[in-house]
Amino acid sequence: MAMDQNAHQQHEGGVAQGSPTFGSVHAYNSKVTQIGNIYARTVKLDANTLNNAGAALEEGFSNVTLQLVSSFVERPALHAALKSQLHDPLQEPARRSRVVVVQGLGGAGKTQLILNYIEEFRSDYFGVFWIDAEQRLSVEREFAQIYRLLFLSPVSAEQNLPCMGDIILRVKNRFSQGPQRWLWVFDSADSIEDPKDPNFLDITTFIPSAPSVHVLVTTRSSTAPRMTSLKAVEVREMEQGEALDLFWNCSGLVQAEATSEHLKAAESIVKELGCLALAINLAGSYISATPRVSSNLALYLLEYRERRRFLLAQKPNKLVHQYGESVLTTWETSFEAMRCRSSLACNLLALLAFLDPEDIYLDLFNMALNWDSRQGGEEVDLLGEWWGMISPGVPLNTYDIEAAFAVLESFSLVRRGQIQCSYSMHKLVHAWGYDRLDLAEQLAFGISAIFFLGAAITYCTPEPTGKLRLVRHLMANFTVASSMLFEGLEDEIYLIFLRQLQQSARFLDSIGRWTEEGYIETFGLKQCVRILGEEHPETISVMSNLAKTLGHQGKLEEAASMKKEVLEKRKRILGEEHPDTISAVGNLAVTLGAQGKLEEAVSMINKVLEKRKRILGEEHPETISAMGRLASMLGRQGKLEEAASMKKEVLEKRKRILGEEHHGTISALGNLANTLGAQGKLEEAVPMMKEVLEKRKRILGEEHPDTVTARHSLMILNLMNARGQENKVVLWCSIKI
């Protein structure tokens, strides 16, 4: 980009006009001379300050300028954090340089933040050096330019320079002299951690140590803040209001003239882009240049989701802040540097693309690492261990995972949470982690992630909060995996994938997340029909599970219709006496009872109970379950004495066979409490329901549907007890038997 001609004009009493344009050195109140990336005073730099500084060469250097984008949106909290540590303490005595690290994800707006600071407080500094710190060679090149400016005359400028060590030392020493205050910016200092990195930069080698020097370091490295005692300024995603302002500025649209549909679409866009500054800049520029989209903003998200990789890779026509790299190029640079340090971290990033970007907790990996591969049987022999994709041939342990996360964090690709040993990812980084994989890699990592979550389910903590914490990752995995293209994948492999999804569905059923369970089972049924056909036992089993879930969701008509279809197929294929057929009769009876078709339901459940006793015996859990269902039906018919007697027998058997803490035993206790309450036996019913509620909360958690049901039942029983009501009020709750 050519230098702004206004930068050459002298401006009385202040900076030269056009001064938002900056190179490595910006100077004020005097003639401005450009030398490569350097702008310096040439009038006041005398023997008492910086000798010979005006006698510098202008040939052989590129012209690089930086300035605030015209669409810039202030970020007050971040600006205040810079101001409070650099500008505000100007009168305080200092012993050494003041160094502030500005750290954050590529594209978050670090450079613009610093340019905004410079624009506001430029008069505080005699000059500003802007150093490209992407690698050591670029820093050394900048120091050589500064050395020429400071120490060489035009006549001698072509002479051989001293060794780089001497150049660095002489340049740094110059700034320990004189009262002038200087600001140094080391931009994109990302390779500052690993000495084995070919671009490694020990940045402290180049920072002048003098009270008159202020230093700003922009970096993606999360460990950079340790280099200074001052508090780092972490640049994350923008606040939503800031992001919206930036969007309207970049898109060329007028917010005040926007329709309600456009306002809503703009909010959706900035949310989808995770309020990341550069991504919003890219989106706005694309919209501005595309009339078809600018007239209908809703089209952008449709295109973005279909063409995300392409759109993110585009540079705006007027990327005036000269970020120099697209979002993807920025992150790929980090990825290549990371590859040199840890292939495990690179593979872990790919695996994380199949999980939720929030609350990626280490216990998730600890649970999965506990999984015994022998439990996987033939399916694992066919596909390999889940960790085989991220650590080929080398078994993992907790320490390996922690080290890999530390590498990801060092490149700001993940962010560590304050509590619960968890990490999070920006949603665009998360999307990029998936998009950068080719089809074969997506398939391989996708299947590995499904087995990973299956292992985590197996060893999931029994506490309700631990189980609920896993849900977001199961659903994120399903969302990605279900949308993947499996063309060319052998049916045998695809069925393994579907069975793993069914494991997720069963887990969701156990914690009462029936909406999410329904999504997985609906998808699974469609795919089983496609691969196995409608009459295959596995297809019918998935259909049966989905029908039960629809019943839990209260979709009784759909549930009854599907359960009838399951029953008809099982009768025809398996016969009347097959256990699966008998189960299908019982399942249909439950739904019919819920629909109020009690006579039909009681008749069916009686047949189920008779067959269970004859085939399985009176003590079998399935027989006891059928007895419990019959007791509930009888109670709904108003046969309370018969129902109570049968429920007591069910409770006694479940206690003896399953134990006091089994969910079936607790359900039986709750059912009996309901019936006793309906009989007006509140002194017996209330303590029972209190026990049920306490156990539900402890085992299932406060939000589980069964806990909510128990709480509701206890509330009504207490209300009846308080009012001294003797009338029989039947309370029927949705409790699974």
C-alpha positions in Angstrom: 0.0 0.0 0.0 1.4 3.4 -0.9 2.2 5.8 1.8 -0.5 8.4 2.6 0.8 11.6 1.1 -0.7 13.7 3.9 1.9 12.0 6.2 4.6 14.2 4.7 2.8 17.5 5.5 3.9 19.4 8.5 1.1 20.3 10.9 1.7 23.2 13.2 1.5 22.4 16.9 0.7 18.7 16.4 1.0 15.6 14.3 1.3 15.8 10.5 -2.1 15.6 8.9 -3.1 12.1 8.0 -1.3 10.9 11.1 -3.6 7.9 11.7 -1.2 6.3 9.2 1.6 4.8 11.1 4.8 2.9 10.4 7.4 1.7 12.8 8.2 5.1 14.1 5.7 7.9 14.3 6.9 11.4 15.2 5.2 14.7 15.7 5.8 18.5 15.7 8.3 18.2 12.9 9.0 17.0 9.4 8.2 13.3 9.0 10.6 11.1 7.0 9.6 7.6 6.0 12.2 4.9 6.0 10.6 1.6 5.3 8.3 1.0 8.2 9.8 4.0 10.1 8.5 7.5 10.5 10.8 9.7 12.5 11.5 13.3 13.4 14.3 14.8 11.4 14.4 18.3 13.0 14.8 17.8 16.7 16.9 14.6 16.7 20.3 16.2 17.5 23.3 15.1 19.4 21.5 15.4 22.7 18.8 13.0 21.6 19.4 10.7 18.7 22.4 11.7 16.6 22.2 11.5 12.8 18.7 10.1 12.9 17.6 12.3 10.0 20.4 11.1 7.7 18.8 7.8 6.8 18.3 6.0 3.5 14.9 5.9 1.7 15.8 3.3 -0.8 15.4 -0.4 -0.6 12.6 -0.6 1.9 8.9 -1.5 1.5 6.2 1.0 2.4 4.0 -0.5 5.0 1.3 1.5 6.7 -1.3 0.7 9.4 -4.3 2.7 10.3 -7.6 2.2 12.0 -10.3 0.7 9.8 -13.0 3.2 8.9 -15.5 0.8 10.4 -13.7 0.7 13.8 -15.9 0.3 16.8 -14.5 1.3 20.2 -14.2 -1.3 22.9 -14.2 0.8 26.1 -13.4 -1.9 28.6 -10.2 -3.0 26.7 -9.2 0.6 25.9 -9.5 1.5 29.6 -7.3 -1.5 30.5 -4.5 -0.2 28.3 -5.0 3.4 29.4 -4.9 2.5 33.1 -1.5 0.8 32.8 0.3 3.0 30.3 -1.2 6.5 30.1 -2.5 7.0 33.6 0.7 6.3 35.5 2.8 8.6 33.3 3.8 10.8 36.3 4.7 7.8 38.5 8.4 7.0 38.9 9.5 3.9 37.0 12.7 1.9 37.1 12.3 0.0 33.9 10.1 -0.3 30.8 6.3 -0.7 31.2 5.3 -3.8 29.2 1.7 -4.7 28.6 0.8 -7.9 26.7 -2.3 -7.8 24.5 -3.3 -11.4 24.1 -6.1 -13.2 22.1 -7.2 -15.2 19.2 -6.2 -14.2 15.7 -8.8 -11.9 14.2 -10.1 -10.7 17.6 -9.0 -7.1 17.0 -5.7 -6.8 18.9 -4.0 -4.6 16.3 -7.0 -2.2 16.0 -7.1 -1.9 19.8 -3.5 -0.7 19.9 -4.0 1.6 16.9 -6.9 3.2 18.7 -4.7 3.7 21.8 -2.0 5.3 19.7 -4.4 7.7 18.0 -5.7 9.0 21.3 -2.4 9.2 23.2 0.1 9.8 20.5 1.1 13.2 21.9 2.4 11.4 25.0 5.2 9.8 23.0 8.1 11.3 21.1 7.9 8.4 18.6 6.3 5.0 18.1 8.2 2.0 16.8 6.0 -0.7 15.2 7.9 -4.0 15.0 6.7 -7.0 13.0 7.4 -9.7 15.5 6.0 -12.7 13.7 9.5 -14.3 13.6 13.0 -13.4 14.7 14.2 -12.6 11.3 11.6 -9.9 10.8 12.5 -8.3 14.2 16.1 -8.3 13.3 15.3 -6.7 10.0 13.4 -4.0 11.7 16.2 -3.4 14.2 18.7 -3.1 11.4 16.4 -0.4 9.8 16.3 1.5 13.1 20.0 1.2 13.5 20.5 2.8 10.1 18.2 5.6 11.0 19.9 6.2 14.3 23.6 5.8 13.6 24.4 5.9 9.9 24.7 8.9 7.6 23.4 8.8 4.0 27.0 8.5 2.8 27.8 5.6 5.0 24.4 3.8 4.9 25.6 1.1 2.5 28.5 0.1 4.7 28.5 -3.3 6.4 26.5 -3.4 9.6 27.9 -4.8 12.8 26.8 -8.2 14.1 23.1 -8.4 15.1 24.0 -8.7 18.8 25.8 -5.3 18.6 22.9 -3.8 16.7 20.4 -4.8 19.3 22.5 -3.7 22.1 23.3 -0.2 20.6 19.6 0.4 19.7 18.4 -0.6 23.1 21.1 1.5 24.9 20.0 4.6 22.9 16.6 4.6 24.6 18.1 4.6 28.1 19.2 8.2 27.4 17.2 11.4 27.4 13.8 12.4 28.8 11.8 11.5 25.7 9.0 8.9 26.1 8.8 6.2 23.4 6.2 3.5 22.6 7.3 0.2 21.1 4.8 -2.2 19.6 5.9 -5.8 19.0 3.1 -7.1 16.7 2.2 -10.8 16.2 4.8 -12.2 18.7 3.3 -15.6 18.6 6.4 -17.9 18.5 7.8 -17.1 21.9 7.4 -20.3 23.8 9.2 -23.2 22.2 13.0 -22.8 21.5 12.7 -25.7 19.0 10.3 -23.7 16.9 12.2 -22.5 13.8 10.5 -19.1 14.2 11.2 -19.0 18.0 11.6 -15.4 19.3 13.0 -14.6 22.7 11.3 -11.2 22.7 12.8 -10.0 25.9 16.1 -9.8 24.0 14.7 -6.9 22.0 12.8 -4.9 24.5 14.6 -1.8 25.7 14.8 -1.5 29.5 14.3 2.1 30.3 11.7 4.1 32.4 11.0 6.2 29.3 9.9 3.2 27.2 6.4 1.7 27.0 6.0 -1.6 25.3 2.9 -3.3 23.8 3.1 -6.9 22.7 0.3 -8.5 20.6 0.3 -12.3 20.7 -1.9 -15.3 20.4 0.3 -17.1 23.1 -1.5 -17.5 26.3 1.8 -17.8 28.2 3.1 -14.4 27.1 1.5 -12.5 30.0 4.0 -14.1 32.3 6.8 -12.0 30.8 5.6 -8.9 32.6 4.2 -8.0 36.0 1.5 -5.8 34.5 -1.9 -7.3 33.8 -2.4 -8.6 30.3 -5.3 -7.3 28.2 -7.1 -10.3 26.9 -9.0 -9.6 23.7 -11.8 -12.0 23.2 -15.0 -11.8 21.2 -16.7 -8.5 21.1 -19.8 -7.7 23.2 -22.9 -8.2 21.1 -23.7 -4.5 20.9 -20.1 -3.8 19.7 -20.3 -6.6 17.2 -23.6 -5.3 15.8 -22.1 -1.8 15.4 -19.2 -3.2 13.6 -21.5 -5.2 11.3 -23.5 -2.2 10.3 -20.4 -0.2 9.7 -18.8 -2.9 7.5 -21.9 -3.8 5.6 -22.6 -0.3 4.4 -26.2 -0.6 5.5 -27.9 2.0 7.7 -29.1 0.4 10.9 -31.7 3.2 11.5 -33.3 2.3 8.1 -33.2 -1.5 8.6 -36.4 -3.5 8.7 -37.2 -5.6 11.7 -36.3 -8.7 9.6 -32.9 -7.2 8.8 -32.3 -6.3 12.4 -33.1 -9.8 13.5 -30.9 -11.3 10.7 -28.0 -9.0 11.8 -28.2 -10.4 15.3 -28.2 -13.9 14.0 -25.2 -13.2 11.9 -23.0 -11.8 14.6 -24.0 -14.6 16.9 -23.2 -17.2 14.3 -19.8 -15.6 13.8 -19.2 -15.6 17.6 -18.8 -11.8 17.7 -15.2 -12.2 16.3 -14.1 -8.9 15.0 -12.3 -9.9 11.8 -15.0 -12.5 10.9 -17.7 -9.8 11.2 -15.5 -7.5 9.0 -15.3 -10.2 6.4 -19.0 -10.8 6.5 -19.9 -7.1 6.3 -17.5 -6.6 3.3 -19.0 -9.6 1.5 -22.6 -8.3 2.1 -21.6 -4.8 1.0 -20.2 -6.1 -2.2 -23.2 -8.4 -2.9 -26.4 -6.5 -3.5 -28.4 -9.8 -3.6 -27.4 -10.4 0.0 -27.5 -6.8 1.2 -31.1 -6.6 0.2 -32.0 -9.8 2.1 -29.6 -10.4 5.0 -31.2 -13.8 5.8 -29.5 -15.1 2.7 -26.0 -14.6 4.2 -26.4 -17.3 6.9 -27.7 -19.7 4.4 -24.7 -19.1 2.2 -22.3 -19.0 5.1 -23.4 -22.4 6.4 -23.1 -23.9 2.9 -19.8 -22.2 2.0 -18.3 -21.4 5.3 -14.7 -22.4 4.3 -14.9 -20.2 1.2 -16.4 -17.2 2.8 -14.0 -17.2 5.8 -11.1 -17.4 3.5 -12.0 -14.2 1.6 -10.3 -10.9 2.3 -12.4 -7.7 2.2 -11.6 -5.4 -0.7 -10.9 -2.6 1.8 -9.1 -4.4 4.6 -7.6 -1.0 5.5 -6.1 -2.1 8.8 -3.9 -4.4 6.7 -4.3 -7.4 8.9 -2.6 -9.1 6.0 -4.2 -12.5 6.6 -7.6 -14.0 6.3 -9.1 -15.7 9.3 -8.2 -19.1 8.0 -4.6 -18.1 7.1 -4.2 -16.7 10.6 -5.3 -19.9 12.3 -3.4 -22.2 9.8 -0.2 -20.3 10.7 -0.8 -21.2 14.4 -1.6 -24.8 13.4 1.6 -25.3 11.4 3.6 -23.9 14.3 1.7 -26.2 16.7 2.4 -29.2 14.5 6.1 -28.7 15.1 5.5 -29.0 18.9 2.8 -31.6 19.2 1.1 -33.8 16.7 -1.1 -35.0 19.6 -2.4 -31.4 20.1 -3.2 -31.1 16.3 -5.2 -34.4 16.4 -6.9 -33.4 19.6 -8.1 -30.2 17.9 -9.7 -32.4 15.2 -11.4 -34.6 17.8 -12.7 -31.5 19.6 -14.5 -30.4 16.4 -16.9 -33.3 17.0 -17.7 -32.1 20.6 -19.4 -29.0 21.9 -17.0 -26.0 22.0 -18.1 -25.1 25.6 -17.2 -26.9 28.8 -14.6 -29.4 27.4 -13.7 -30.8 30.8 -10.8 -33.1 31.5 -12.9 -35.6 33.4 -14.5 -36.4 30.1 -11.2 -37.7 28.9 -10.4 -39.4 32.2 -13.7 -41.3 31.9 -13.0 -42.3 28.3 -9.5 -43.5 29.2 -10.9 -45.9 31.8 -12.7 -47.8 29.1 -11.5 -51.3 28.6 -11.2 -52.0 24.9 -12.2 -55.6 25.4 -15.7 -54.4 26.2 -16.0 -53.2 22.6 -15.7 -56.7 21.2 -15.7 -57.2 17.4 -16.7 -53.6 16.7 -13.6 -52.2 18.3 -11.5 -54.8 16.6 -12.9 -53.5 13.3 -12.4 -49.8 14.0 -9.7 -49.6 16.6 -9.5 -47.8 19.9 -11.0 -44.3 20.0 -7.6 -42.8 20.9 -6.0 -44.4 17.8 -6.8 -41.4 15.7 -5.2 -38.8 18.0 -2.3 -40.9 19.2 -1.6 -43.6 16.6 0.0 -46.7 18.1 0.8 -45.0 21.5 -1.7 -45.5 24.4 -2.8 -42.2 26.0 -2.9 -41.2 29.7 -4.2 -38.2 31.5 -0.8 -36.4 31.5 -0.7 -36.6 27.7 -4.1 -35.1 27.4 -3.2 -32.3 29.8 0.0 -31.5 27.9 -1.9 -31.4 24.5 -4.5 -29.0 26.0 -1.6 -26.8 27.3 -0.3 -26.6 23.7 -3.7 -25.7 22.3 -4.0 -23.0 25.0 -0.6 -21.6 24.3 -1.8 -20.8 20.7 -5.1 -19.4 22.0 -7.0 -22.1 20.2 -8.7 -23.1 23.5 -9.3 -21.0 26.6 -9.1 -22.5 30.1 -12.1 -22.0 32.4 -11.8 -20.6 35.9 -13.4 -23.6 37.5 -14.0 -27.3 37.0 -10.9 -27.9 34.9 -12.5 -27.2 31.6 -11.7 -25.5 28.3 -13.7 -23.7 25.7 -13.2 -22.8 22.0 -14.4 -19.9 20.0 -17.2 -21.2 17.8 -15.4 -20.2 14.6 -12.2 -21.9 15.7 -14.3 -24.9 16.4 -15.9 -24.8 12.9 -12.5 -24.3 11.4 -11.2 -27.4 13.2 -13.8 -29.4 11.3 -13.7 -27.6 8.0 -9.9 -28.0 7.6 -10.3 -31.9 7.6 -10.8 -33.6 4.3 -13.7 -36.1 3.9 -11.7 -39.1 4.9 -10.4 -37.3 8.0 -13.9 -36.1 8.9 -15.2 -39.7 8.7 -12.3 -41.1 10.8 -12.4 -38.5 13.5 -16.2 -38.5 13.5 -16.3 -42.3 14.3 -13.5 -42.0 16.8 -15.4 -39.2 18.6 -18.5 -41.4 18.8 -16.5 -44.2 20.4 -14.9 -41.7 22.7 -18.3 -40.5 24.0 -19.4 -44.1 24.2 -16.5 -44.8 26.5 -17.3 -41.7 28.5 -20.9 -42.8 29.0 -19.7 -46.2 30.3 -17.7 -44.6 33.0 -19.7 -41.4 33.5 -19.9 -40.2 37.1 -23.1 -41.3 38.8 -23.9 -37.7 40.1 -26.7 -36.0 38.2 -24.6 -32.9 37.4 -21.9 -35.1 35.8 -24.4 -36.8 33.6 -26.0 -33.6 32.5 -22.6 -32.2 31.7 -22.1 -34.8 29.1 -25.4 -34.1 27.2 -24.1 -31.0 25.3 -21.2 -33.1 23.9 -23.5 -36.0 22.9 -25.8 -33.7 21.0 -23.0 -31.7 19.4 -21.5 -35.0 18.2 -24.8 -36.1 16.9 -25.4 -32.9 15.1 -22.0 -33.1 13.3 -22.0 -36.8 12.7 -25.6 -37.0 11.4 -24.8 -34.3 8.8 -21.6 -36.0 7.5 -21.5 -37.6 4.1 -21.0 -41.3 4.4 -20.9 -42.1 0.7 -18.8 -45.1 0.1 -18.8 -46.2 3.7 -19.5 -49.9 4.1 -22.8 -50.7 5.7 -21.1 -52.7 8.4 -19.2 -49.7 9.6 -22.2 -47.4 9.3 -24.3 -49.8 11.5 -21.6 -49.6 14.1 -21.8 -45.9 14.0 -25.7 -46.1 14.4 -25.4 -48.5 17.3 -23.1 -46.1 19.1 -25.6 -43.4 18.6 -28.3 -45.6 20.1 -26.0 -45.9 23.2 -26.2 -42.1 23.4 -30.0 -42.3 23.1 -30.3 -44.8 25.9 -28.1 -42.6 28.1 -30.3 -39.6 27.4 -33.4 -41.7 28.2 -31.9 -42.6 31.6 -31.6 -38.9 32.6 -35.0 -37.9 31.2 -33.7 -35.9 28.2 -36.4 -37.2 25.9 -36.3 -34.4 23.4 -32.7 -35.0 22.5 -33.2 -38.7 22.6 -36.0 -38.4 20.1 -33.7 -36.6 17.6 -31.2 -39.4 17.7 -33.8 -42.2 17.4 -35.6 -40.5 14.5 -32.3 -40.3 12.6 -31.4 -43.8 13.6 -34.7 -45.3 12.4 -34.4 -43.6 9.0 -30.9 -44.9 8.5 -31.8 -48.5 9.7 -34.7 -48.6 7.2 -32.3 -47.5 4.4 -29.7 -50.1 5.2 -31.5 -53.0 6.8 -35.1 -52.6 5.6 -38.3 -52.1 7.5 -38.6 -55.8 8.6 -35.2 -56.2 10.2 -35.3 -56.9 14.0 -32.8 -54.0 14.6 -35.0 -51.6 12.7 -38.0 -52.7 14.6 -36.1 -52.3 17.9 -35.1 -48.7 17.0 -38.8 -48.0 16.1 -39.9 -49.4 19.5 -37.4 -47.1 21.3 -38.6 -44.1 19.4 -42.2 -44.9 20.1 -41.5 -45.0 23.9 -39.7 -41.7 23.6 -42.7 -40.1 21.9 -44.9 -41.4 24.7 -42.5 -39.7 27.3 -42.8 -36.5 25.3 -46.6 -36.6 25.5 -47.1 -37.4 21.8 -49.6 -40.1 22.6 -51.2 -40.5 19.2 -47.9 -40.9 17.4 -46.6 -43.2 20.1 -49.7 -45.4 19.9 -49.6 -45.7 16.2 -45.9 -46.6 16.1 -46.3 -49.1 19.0 -49.1 -50.8 17.1 -46.9 -51.1 14.0 -44.1 -52.6 16.2 -46.5 -55.1 17.7 -47.9 -56.2 14.4 -44.4 -56.7 12.9 -43.2 -58.6 16.0 -46.2 -60.9 16.0 -45.7 -61.7 12.3 -42.0 -62.1 12.4 -41.3 -63.5 15.9 -44.6 -65.0 17.0 -47.0 -64.3 19.9 -44.8 -65.9 22.6 -41.5 -64.2 21.8 -40.3 -61.9 24.7 -40.0 -58.9 22.3 -43.6 -59.4 21.2 -44.8 -59.6 24.8 -42.9 -56.4 25.6 -44.5 -54.7 22.6 -48.0 -55.6 24.0 -47.1 -54.1 27.4 -45.7 -50.9 25.8 -48.8 -50.4 23.8 -50.9 -51.0 26.9 -49.1 -48.2 28.7 -49.8 -45.7 26.0 -53.5 -46.7 25.7 -53.8 -46.3 29.4 -52.3 -42.8 29.2 -54.9 -42.0 26.5 -57.7 -43.1 28.9 -58.5 -46.3 27.1 -58.4 -48.2 30.4 -60.5 -51.2 29.6 -58.4 -52.1 26.6 -55.2 -51.4 28.4 -56.1 -53.5 31.5 -57.0 -56.5 29.2 -53.7 -56.3 27.4 -51.6 -55.9 30.5 -53.3 -58.9 32.1 -52.3 -61.0 29.1 -48.7 -59.7 29.4 -48.6 -60.6 33.2 -50.0 -64.1 32.6 -47.3 -64.8 29.9 -44.5 -63.3 32.0 -45.4 -65.5 34.9 -45.6 -68.6 32.8 -42.5 -68.0 30.8 -40.2 -66.1 33.1 -41.6 -66.9 36.6 -43.1 -64.7 39.3 -39.8 -63.3 40.6 -38.5 -62.1 37.2 -38.1 -58.3 37.0 -40.2 -58.2 33.8 -43.0 -60.1 35.6 -42.9 -57.6 38.5 -42.9 -54.7 36.1 -46.0 -56.1 34.4 -47.6 -56.4 37.8 -46.8 -52.8 38.6 -48.3 -51.6 35.3 -51.5 -53.6 36.0 -51.7 -52.1 39.5 -51.5 -48.6 38.0 -54.2 -49.3 35.5 -56.5 -50.7 38.3 -55.9 -47.6 40.3 -56.9 -45.4 37.4 -60.1 -47.4 37.2 -60.8 -46.5 40.8 -60.1 -50.0 42.2 -57.9 -48.6 44.9 -57.9 -51.5 47.3 -56.8 -53.9 44.7 -54.3 -51.5 43.3 -52.8 -50.8 46.7 -52.4 -54.4 47.6 -50.7 -55.2 44.2 -48.4 -52.1 44.6 -47.3 -53.3 48.0 -46.4 -56.7 46.6 -44.4 -55.0 43.8 -42.6 -52.8 46.2 -41.7 -55.7 48.5 -40.3 -57.8 45.6 -38.4 -54.9 44.1 -36.7 -54.1 47.4 -35.7 -57.7 47.9 -34.5 -58.3 44.3 -33.3 -54.9 43.1 -32.4 -53.1 46.3 -33.7 -49.9 48.0 -31.9 -47.5 45.6 -32.9 -49.0 42.3 -35.0 -46.7 40.2 -37.6 -49.4 39.8 -37.9 -49.7 43.6 -38.2 -45.9 44.0 -40.9 -45.8 41.3 -42.8 -48.5 43.1 -42.6 -46.6 46.4 -43.9 -43.4 44.6 -46.8 -45.3 43.0 -47.8 -46.8 46.3 -47.7 -43.4 48.0 -50.0 -42.0 45.3 -52.5 -44.7 45.8 -52.4 -44.4 49.6 -52.9 -40.7 49.2 -55.9 -41.3 46.9 -57.3 -43.5 49.7 -56.9 -40.6 52.2 -54.1 -42.4 54.0 -52.0 -39.3 54.1 -49.9 -40.1 57.2 -48.5 -43.1 55.3 -48.4 -41.4 51.9 -46.5 -38.2 52.8 -43.4 -39.8 54.4 -43.2 -42.2 51.5 -43.3 -39.4 48.9 -40.7 -37.4 50.9 -38.4 -40.4 50.7 -39.0 -40.7 46.9 -38.3 -37.0 46.4 -35.1 -37.2 48.4 -33.8 -40.1 46.5 -34.8 -38.7 43.1 -33.0 -35.4 43.8 -29.9 -37.3 45.0 -29.7 -39.8 42.2 -31.3 -38.0 39.2 -30.9 -34.4 40.1 -33.3 -31.5 40.6 -34.3 -31.2 36.9 -35.1 -34.8 36.0 -38.7 -35.3 35.0 -39.2 -38.0 37.7 -37.9 -35.6 40.3 -40.3 -32.9 39.1 -43.1 -35.4 39.3 -42.3 -36.5 42.8 -42.1 -32.9 43.9 -45.5 -32.2 42.4 -47.0 -35.3 44.0 -45.6 -34.3 47.4 -46.9 -30.8 47.1 -50.5 -32.1 46.5 -50.3 -34.6 49.3 -49.1 -31.9 51.7 -51.9 -29.6 50.5 -54.5 -32.3 51.1 -53.0 -33.1 54.5 -53.0 -29.4 55.5 -56.6 -29.0 54.6 -57.6 -32.2 56.3 -59.3 -33.5 53.2 -60.7 -36.9 53.6 -62.1 -37.3 50.1 -60.3 -39.6 47.8 -58.3 -37.6 45.2 -56.6 -39.7 42.7 -53.2 -38.4 41.7 -51.7 -40.1 38.7 -48.2 -39.1 37.9 -46.0 -40.0 34.9 -43.7 -42.4 36.7 -41.9 -45.1 34.7 -42.4 -48.6 36.2 
